[in-house]
Amino acid sequence: MQRQHFKALTPVCPSCRTRGLSSPLAVTLVEADDGEDILAGIIGCTVCGAEYPIIDGLPVIVADVRRFVQDNLFYLMARDDLTPAVESLLGDASGPASGLDSLRQHVSSYAWDHWGDFDPLEDRQMPGGAAPGGVARALGEALEMIAGDALPEGPVLDLGCGAGRSVAELAARMDRLVLGIDLSVPLARMARRTVLSGQVDYARRRVGLAYDRRSFGHALDAKGRADIWICDALALPFSERTFALAVGLNVLDCLGDPRAGLGEIGTVLKDDGQALLSVPFDWTGNVTPVEHWIGGHSQRGPLGGNAEPILEMMLADGPMAAGPLRREKPPREIPWHVRLHERSCVHYQAHLVAARRIVGHNGADSEIG
């Protein structure tokens, strides 16, 4: 965590914020640093006394730290410095469906999509014409939707930044501080290392438990303008009107309550700030309860279970509005691929929208559970 970024973003306690308080956070302990970069330490709330750890340079600023640590202890303690042969042996020994297997598959799919187009060895197309770099192509199309629009001064928030490609792209394209946030410890760890070092290193799944180590550089210069934190999009640790632009690529259907997520995004955006959101509406009940899905159920109703008109109502004036965000331009449909292994790839069609925060709207009203 960069000291200057923490100072510029002035984060607030997410636990206090859920109770309507805006309590500043402060770095209370530094145990390891690299000059400007804090690698290990503690962040504390100046009001309630809550403490948030900094681990491997990643501040963990979530409302319920105890629950997060209990749920993610394996990933927080997992090593990322194993040699390829030893990692392969441990992968074989732990077997399929183990914690290590899930971690390696997760990182492999995201790393391939985010960074594989820089890999000189990535010379094969996947079945169905899939190619790596989908997140960068989606971001490019999203930015086209607001090209020429004046943004207010301020930083950029990348929600659900995954392996970090969109953070690096935004930092390279815009002369602004870009903060990427994610709840996945393995992905946040990879994003930080890759974005700040300019080097990609990951185990690319070939098939089954067989992985090939890939190491290569990327050409995106994000130094000094990018940081990665572990935060919850449903309890953002920021004051109202902090960010000029918010980007959330394929993140809404990964939230427990997408409506509340839209409200949170609108709250932390400045007046006339913009949000770029893509969503494939790929719901799963173990992540998002069915009652919080945007479409995908109740096909007996007037909308037939379709998602797009519901999202449209959430981003328009009326009783369904999810806070201060309003869509102003026609949405687009963009292809997206997720590689599983050498012979398997999932093909998504993501719905891309651009929305703006209404000037003068009270963002606090949008925090709907």
N, C-alpha and C positions, 0 to 999 in steps of 0.2 A: 504494500500500500504506500503510495507516494504521499509524503507529508503535505506537499503543496496542494495536492488534489483534495485531501481531507479538509484542509483549511478553506479551499475554494467552494466546496460543496456544502459545508456546514451541516453535516447530518444531524438528525434528531433521533431520540430514543424511540424505536418502533413500539416498544411496550407501552410507554407513556402516550404515544400518539393514538393507540387504540382506545385510550381513555379521554381523548380530546385535548391532551397536553402537548405542547411543543417544547420538549426538554432537550437542550443541547448536549451533544456527546463530546467527549474529550479523550485524547490519548493519555492514559494514566500510567502505563508501564511499557517500556521498550526493553526487550530482552536480547534482541538481535536486529541489526540493521545493516544496510549497505549504503551509508550516507543518507541520501534523501529517501531511500526505500526502506520501510519498516517491514522486517521479515517475521518477527515474532513479538507478541506483546498483548496488551489488553486495552480495550476501549471502554470507558465507563460513562454512565448517565450521571449528569450533575444534579439530578433531582431525585430519582428513585433508587439510584445506586446500582442498577443493573450493570452486568459486565459482559462484554462481547470479546471473544478471542481473535487474535490475528495469528493465522497459521499458514506457514509457507508463503507469507506475503499477502494472504487473502483475509481481509476482515470478515468475520461472520456476524452480520448485523441483522438478526431475525428476532421477531417478537418473543418467541418461546425458545430460548437457547437450550434449555435442558432437554426439551423434546427433540430438537434438531440434532443435538449431539448423540442422544440415545438412538435415534433412527439412522444416523450416518457415521457411527463410530468406526465401522469397518473401513469406510472410504476415507475418513479423516486420518486413520492410523496406517492406511495402506502405503507401502513403499512404491515410489515411481523410478527407482534407480537400479532395478534388477537388470542383469545382462540378458540378452535375447535367449540364450540357451537355457539359463536357469528359469527364466519366466516361462519358457515353453514346457520345461519339465514340470514345474509347479502347476501349470495349466492342465497338463495331462493327468497329473496325480489328483487334482481337485475335481476334475471331471466336468461334464456339462451341467448347467443349472446351478453351479456353485457361485458364490459371490464373486470370485475372480473371473469366472467365465462371463457373468453378466457385465462386469466392469469392462472387460476387454472388448466384448461385442459392442457395447454402448459407445466407447471411445472410438473404435474402429469406424463405425458408421458415420459419426459426426466428423471425425478427422478427415475421412475420405471426401465427404461433401464440402467441407470448409476449405481444405488445403490441397486436395489431390491434384488440382489442375496445375500446381507448381512442381509436381513430382515428375522428374524426367523419366522415371520408369513406368509411369501410368500411361501406357500407350494403347490400351485396349478399351473399347467401349463395352459397357455392360449390356445385358439383354434388354431389348426395347429401346436402344439408343441412348441410355442414360450416360451422363458424363459428370465428373466432379465439378465443384464450383457453383452448384445451384444456388447457394445462399448469396453469393456475390452477384449472380445474375438477377436474382429476385430483388436484392437491395438496389441494384442499378435501375431496374424498372420502377421501383418505388420512388426513388429520388427524381426520376423523370416526371412523376406526377406532380411534384411541387417545384420543378425547375422554374426559376424566374420569380417565385414567391419570396417576399421578404420575411425572414425569420427574425424574431426578437433576439437581442443579445443573450448569450447564456450557453451553458453546456448541453451536451447531447446524452440521452439515456438510451442504452440498448438493453431491452428486457429479454431475458432468456437467450443470452448471447452465445450459449453453447461453447464450441471450440474456438471462438474468438474472431472468425474471419470478418464478420460484419463490424466488429469494433475496430479492427485494423483498417478496413476499407473506409469507414467514416472518419477516422483520425487522419488518414492519408488524403481524403478528399476535402475535408473541412478544417478550417483553422480555428478549432474549438476543442475544449476538453471533452473526451468521450468516455463515459463510464459504462462498462458492460456488467450486468448482474445476472446471476444464475443461482439456482439452488442445488445443482449437481456439482458435488465436490470434485469428482474426476474431470469433468469438462471445464470447470472454472480453473482448476490447476493447470490443465493443458493450455487453456486460453491465455492465462497470464504468462506462462513460460514462452509460448509461441509468439504472442504479440510483442512482448518486450525484448525477446532475444533475436527475432528474425529467423529462427530455426524451427523446423517442424521435425518431430520425432515421435513415431507412434507404431504400434503393432497392427498391421493391416491384416484383417482376417482373410484367409484364403478359402478354407472350408472346414467345417467341424471345429476341432481344437487346434488347427494348424494356422499359425500367424507368421507373417514375414515382417521383419523390422524395416521401416522406411525412415530415412533421415535425409533432409534436404532443406534448402533455404527458401525464403519467400521475399518478394520485392517490395513489400509494403512498409513504409517508414511511419511508425506510430509513436516513436519514442518521445516522451515528454508530454504527449497529448492523450494518452490512453491509460486506463486502469481497470482492474477487474475486482469486483467485490461479490461476496455471497449474500444475497438479499432476497426477500420474498416480494414478488410483484403485488401480493395482496396486502402487504403491510410495509410499504416503502418507507425507509428511514430519512425522509426529506420533507422540508417544509413546503407549503403551497407555493406555487409559482417559482420553482427552482430551475426548470429545464426549458430550453427553446424548442427542442425536437425530441420526440420519443419514437423509437423503432422497436417493434415487436413482431419478428418474423416467425410464424408458426408457433406462437406461444399461447394464444387465447385458449386453445383446446387442450392445453397442458395445465390449466389453472383449476383449482377446486371450485371457483366461482367466477366465471368470465365477466359477468355483469359488474361485480365488485372490482374486478381488474380494470375494466374500462373506466370506472369511477376514479380509481387510484391514479391511472395515467392522466386523466383530465385534471385531477387535483394538483399534481406536481408540475404540470405544464404552465408556462407563462401565458398571459393573455395573448392571443393570436399565435401561440405556439402550435406546432403541428404534430400529428401522430401518424405513423405509417405502419399499418398492421396487415399481416397476411394470416390466413387461417384455412386449413383444409377441412375443418369440421370433422376431424378424426377422433371422435369421442371414445373414451373408455370409462367404464363405471368405477374402476378402482382409483381413478384420478379425479374425475368430475362426476358427482352424483347426477343421476339422470334429470332431476328437477332443475339443475343448473345448466343443462345443455342448451346451446343455441340451436334449436331445430334437432332433427334426428329422432323425434318421437312424436306421439299424438298426431299421427297422420289422418285421424278422423276429423280434425279441426279445419277451420277455413284456410289455413296455410299449408295443409297437407304434410306437415312435418318439415317443410323446407326451411333451411337455415338463413339464407340470404335476406329474405324480407324481415326476419326478426332482428338480425344485426342492423339492418337499415333503420328500423324503428328505434333501436337503442342509440343510434347516432343521429337522431332527428328530434325536432320539437314534438312534445306530446307526452302522455303518461308513461310511455315505455322508455323514455330517455334515461340513459345510464350516466348521468352527470353532464359536464359541460362540453363534451366533444360533439362536433357536428360534421357530418360528411358533406363535402362541397363539390367533389368531382366524381365522374362516373368510375365505378370500380373496374378492376381488371382481373383476368384469370391468368395464372402463371403456372407452368409445369415445374415440378420438383421431384427429385429422385432421392431415395435413401437406399444405399447399398448395404445388403446384409452379408453376402459372401460372393465368391467368384461367379456363382450361377444364380444369384437371387438378388432382385432389386424391387423395391416398392415404388410405384409411380403415383404421385399425388398431383392434384390440380388445386392450387391454393387460390383463395379469394383475397384479392389485394385491395385495400381501401386507404384513402387519405382523409384525415379529419383534422379540424381546427378547434382549439378551445375558444369558446365564446368570450368576448371581452366583458369583464366585470362580473362573470358568473361566480357565485360562491361555491368553490370546489368542495368545501366540506359537505355540502348537501348531496354530493354524488357518492359518498361512501356508503353504498347500499350493500347489505349482507346478502 
